[in-house]
Each structure stands twice: as structure tokens, then as C-alpha cells.
Amino acid sequence: MLKEIEKSPQLPAIVDQLRNRLKAETELRHQFYQDMTPEEKVEFIEGEVILHSRARNRHLEVTMNMASLLKPFVEVNELGEVRVEKCLVVFPRNDYEPDIVFFCPEKAMDLTPETMKFPIPDFVVEVLSESTESRDRGVKFEDFESHGVSEYWIVDSEEETIEQYVLKSGKFELALKSGTGLIESHVIAGFNVAIEAFFDRKANLSALKGILSAS
């Protein structure tokens, strides 16, 4: 695509259009930062403010189950920091609030109690919903892949399955898609758990006890 544009006699006009578009987006983005509130879950994607509707209980339950295992494991082993939902991660063009993010120790060191705009995470989890699936599999997937998110889990709470994508040579590769067996993170060293523990309360408690007892 870029080669075709470079050869086009309309190149100067195209560049001007893109420059004006990015300038307008930058102004809208600054306004987005001023207007956003702690009560809302909002994202800024391709110049548009996306206000998320309330999540279904199943979505919230699965997100909590995952965070309840990831966060203590990371903290006990001093591997970095885990954040849930209203953590605004800033990419070159877009701002997202994923369901769960993880920052390696190097990035975690720069976080303060007053941090409101977070760096690009090393690991992201998105739990699908009807209103977000196209973006989770589309613009977010491309953005995460292009800007160094090392691992991306897409979780289907209805089908009770996880897709695990791992960044290799700048491209996401599907490492696992399953609703059974173990899943092992490539980024959070040593974190492996039964997939069932993310969807079943009893299995979740059993996995949590295992994490805590190992500490």
C-alpha cells in the first residue's frame, strides 16, 4: 500500500490529508484526557471516544477469576504489576482500557500512586463481549502486535475458551486455543494454571490455594 502511495502523483495531497487528520485526532485526544472520569470505562480509538456499556455478570466473573490468580502470583514472585479494567494504556495513536494488563519489572518501576496514563503493557487479556469483539480481534490485535505486547489472551466467557497469542518476530502466533488442560504464560515466568480455573469457582479456589501455598 505504501509503495503505491509513494508512486502516486497525488502523494503531496495524501500527505496533507493525513497530516490534517492526525492533527485533528491529537486535539480530540487532548480533550479526551480532560473529559474522562474515573467512573467511566472509555477508550480513544482512531479519533473516536468509545464509551463502554455495563458488562454482563459472566464477563465480570471471568475477569475477576483471572485477576485473582494472576495478581497474587505476580506479587508473590515479584515479577511486576497487574492491573484490572480502568488502566488506560497509551499507544502511539490509541488509548485502551483492557480487562487485565501486566507490566514487567522495568515498566512497573516507573508507576507511581498518581499514574493515570500507563505504558504499553507486556501482557494483555481481553474478555470478549458482543460490543467489543470486532475491536479486540481487529484494531487492538494489530496495535498490540505492532507495538510490542509480548502476549495477548482473548477469552470467550460463553464458550469458556482461551486463545493465547505470543509475539514472535513481530507477529502474533496462536500458541493455544482451548477450554481444557493447562495454559502457561510465555511472559509471566512460571505462571501455569488449569484453564478451567478461569471459568469455575471451585477450580479457581483450588488454583489460588496452590499459588498461595507455593509461596
N, C-alpha and C positions, 0 to 999 in steps of 0.2 A: 504493500500500500504506500509506504513512504517513498519507495523508488518511483512509483507512478506520479506521486505528487511533485517530487523533485524535478521531474521531466516536464511537468505541465507549464504552459505559458501563463497560467493563472496563479502560479506559485506566490507572487507578491500579495495578491488579493486574499489567497487562502491563509497566508501567514498573518495578515492583518486581521482577518476574521477570527482566527484562533487567539491572537493576542487580545483582542477586544473581549472575546468570550472568557478568557482566563481572568482578565481584569475585573469583569463584572462578577465572576464567581468569587474572586478574592474579597470584593466588597460585601457580597452576600454572606460569605463565611465569617467575616469580622462581626457582622450583625448577628449571625447565628450564635457566636460565642457570647455576645452580650445578652441575647434574649433567652438562652437556655436556662432552665431551672432544675434544681435537684429532684423535684417531684416527677419530672417527665423523663421518659426514655426517648431520646431523639438522636438522629444521625444526620450527617450532611454528606450527601452522595450526588456527585456530578451536578453541583449547583442547586440541588433541591433539599429542603429540610424534610426529613422523614420522621413523622411523629408516630410512634408505635402504639397500637391498641393494647388493651389489657390482655395478658396471657392466660390461657386455659390452665386449670389446676394441674393437669398432667404434665404440661410443659414446665411449670414451676417445680413440680415434684422431682422430675428427672434432673433438672438443672441443680437443684439442691442436693440430690443424691450424689451427683458427680463432684460438686464442690466439696461436699462433706468428706470425700475420700482424697481428693487432690490436695486440698489446703493443709490438712494435718500431716500428710506425707511430706509435702514440700517443706513445711515448717520444722518438723522433727529432724529432717535430714539437712536443713539449712541450704536448700537448693535455689532459693529465690523467693518470689512472691506470686501469690494467686489472687486475682480479683474477680468479682462476680458482677454481671449486668452493667450498672451505671458507671462504667470505667471508660471514659472517652479516649480511644486510641487514635492518634493523629498520623495519617498517611499524607504523602505529598499533595494529593488532591482532595481526599475524602476523610471524613471522621466517622468512626464506628463505635458502637457500644455492644460488643459481643456478649454472649451469655457468660462465658468464662474465658479468662486470659491468664497466661503465665509469663513472668519476666525472669530471665536468668539473673544470677547474682550481679553481673556487671550493670545491667539496666536497673535492677532493684535498688542498687546503692544510691541512685540519683533521685529516688522517690522520697518525698517529704510529706508530712501531715497535710500540707497545703496544696499538694499537686492536684491539678484538675484536668490537665491535658497530658496524657500518658504517651510514652514512646511506642513504637511498633513492637508488639509482643513476639515472643519466640514460639508460643503455642496458643492456639485458639480453638474454642469449642462453640459451635452454634447448634442449638436445638431447633429443628425445623418447625415452622408453622405455615399455614396457608398463605399468609400475607408476606412472609419473608423468604420463602424457599427460592424464588427466582433470583433474588439478590444474593442469598447465601451460596448458591451454586453458580452465579454469574459474576457480577462486578466484584463481590468480595473475594471469591475464589481467585479471580485474575489479579486483584490488588494484593492479596496475601502472597500469592505465588511470585509476583513481580518484585515485591519489596522485602523478601527475606523472612517471612514467617516460616519457621522450620517444620512445623507440624500443624495440621488442621483436621479436626474431627467434626464431621457432620452427623448429627444424631437425629434419628427418626423415632420420636417418642410413641407414635402409634404402632409402627411395625416393630419397635424395640430392637432396632439395629443401629450399628455404628459404621460409618465409613471413615477410615483412617488414611489421610494423605500425608506423605512425607516428602519434603523438598529434596530433590536430587538434581544436581547440575542445573539449578534454576527452574526446574519444573516439578509440579506435584505429581507423585506417583501413588496410585492406590495400593497401600500396603495390606489393607484388610477391609473386608465388608462382611459383617457377621452379627448375629444376635446371640451367639453361644460361644463358649470357650473363653480363653484369656485374651486380653489386649495389653500390649506392652508399649509404653511410650518410648519414642526414639529420642526425645528431648529431655524429659524428666527422668533422669537416670534412676533405674531400679523400680520405677512405678509400673506394676503389672497387677491386674485385677480381673476377676471374672466379669464379663460383660453384663451378666445377669444382675450384678450388684448395683448397676445404674438404674435398673427398672423395677427391682423387687425390694421391698423394705427389709424383709428378713435377711436376704442375701447382702444387702447394704450394711446392716448392722454387724453381720459376721465379718465382712471385709474390713470394716472400721476397727473392730476389735483386733483383727490381725495386724493392722497398721500400728495401733497403739501399743500392742504387746511387744512388737518388734523393736519399739523404741526403748 
